[in-house]
Amino acid sequence: MAMTSTGTPRTLSAAPGSTNYSAMAMVTTLFFCWGFCTVINDAVIPHLQSIFTLSYLQASLIQLAFFSSYFVFAMPAGKLVEWIGYQKSMVVGLLTMGAGAVLFVPAAAVGAYSFFLIAEIVLAAGVTVLQVAANPYVTILGPPETASSRLNLTQAFNTLGDTVAPYVGGALILSGTAAANPLHVFRLPFLTIAGVVVVLALAIALYKFPRIETTQDYRPGSLDISKDSIWHHPHLWLGAIGIFVYVGAEVSIGSFLVKYFNDPLIAGLPLEKGAKLVTFYWAGMMVGRFIGSAVMQKIAANKILGWAGVGACVLVLASLLGTGYFALWTILAVGIFNSIMFPTIFTLAVAELGPLTGRGSGLLVQAIVGGAIFPVMMGACADRFGVHHSMVLPFLCYIFIIYYGFKGYEIAPDEPKAQLAAVS
């Protein structure tokens, strides 16, 4: 993907010939940071569920609060990037995350579930700004033909944060259930998060990133944006549905794994031990993204996406129909096939959008709201039918991923197309 300059929106030049690895490495730290902050909720949810005696549906409001922020703040975040640029937007995102993390301390002091939900919303608002700024920024740091591979690589470090978070959450949060005041266990991890993101915000602010104008979209061309619409591009809005159901499936599974392992039909594990096992789910995603980044240099991204959907479907169905440790390990293995889905859907969906790429990216980030809706639906299913049988919901989600990978990604012959271009 490429970008136009503000002053000459239709002036074309050669795409970057090589990746700016220094800037890419700096941005990659953000991927790790928001991955950790997102998945720490897998430990927050069962802890608050135990303290406040919440149903599965009530506990899923944590993910509803967190992921609804993507839908609410994605478009304003896109405008922020256009207004102040990538670098300053990243700083704003980090500082907002820090504010959200700090709010966990008064929430614990007050002891109100609603206060925790507010803290989650502020934390997620910061994550949303980072997502909107960092994902497209990675795609323009090198040649357009390797954009999908590059985004998969940075997303691998995002999943490294995902992998570390359940273990840390299990050790620092779930191990404190029997404490005199179990809400106080939130102080250390979330004050630490606040301190780290503030330091990282300072580092980003001082780093000399390559100058990239952001008021236009990544791939300019001859299209007149006033005569086109994102809804004229089926591969984009089908991709948005793909992001919606994928994030819904990924978050739903991750959110309920601790309770899933606690189920007597599965393993009957204590919450702390179950939380540490969730590490394998996210570790599978991390390893898969490193592998996927290399494999996509030789195999079409859409084919890898389609077969990954098949693998995820088979494993979820096996866990749904199985019991004991067979059900445990098959559901954990789904993480391997989840690995390449988000970045691959993202890059396939914005292909050939020309001046509409920015709006298309905003739509895709908004679609992350699936992570808010599906856990609530799954929670309702778990309350009524049991957490084991609720896994049918992510199974249905992966069926659509298979369709998008093999067919839905295709650009219709009658879609308006733009020339691929960039500026130095």
Buried (B, 14 or more C-beta within 10 A) or exposed (E): BBBBBEEEBBEBEEBBEEBBEEBBEBBBBBBBBBBBBBBBBBBBBBBBBBBBEBEBBBBBBBBBBBBBBBBBBBBBBBEBBBEBBBBBBBBBBBBBBBBBBBBBBEBBBEEBBEBBBBBBBBBBBBBBBBBBBBBBBBBBBBBBEBBBBBBBBBBBBBBBBBBBBBBBBBBBBBBBBEEEEBBEBBBEBBBEBBEBBBEBBEEBEEEEBEEBBBBBBBBBBEBEBEEBEBEBBBBBBBBBBBBBBBBBBBBBBBBBBBBBBBBEBBBEBBBBBBBBBBBBBBBBBBBBBBBBBEBBEEEEBBEBBBBBBBBBBBBBBBBBEBBEEEBBBBBBBBBBBBBBBBBBBBBBBBBBBBBBBBBBBBBBBBBBBBBBBBBBBBBBBBBEEEBBEBBBBBBEBBEBBBBBBBEBBBBEEEBBBBBBBBBE
